[in-house]
């Protein structure tokens, strides 16, 4: 069975329409800080056996 949206009630009085509009759109949502919009985390789990860097390794491989 599909979901059916009930028909909207249209108020006859312009004051009622203004009140409904104000209830729905009367205030903006709370502000979100830019710092809260960004999530940083590593793409993969660091592997100490693979990610070790020896700056002198090229000396051992090519000059030794």
Protein Blocks (a to p, Z undefined) as FASTA:
>chain_A
ZZddddddddfblklmmmmmmmmmmpccddddfklmpccddfbdcdfklmpccfklmmmm
mmZZ
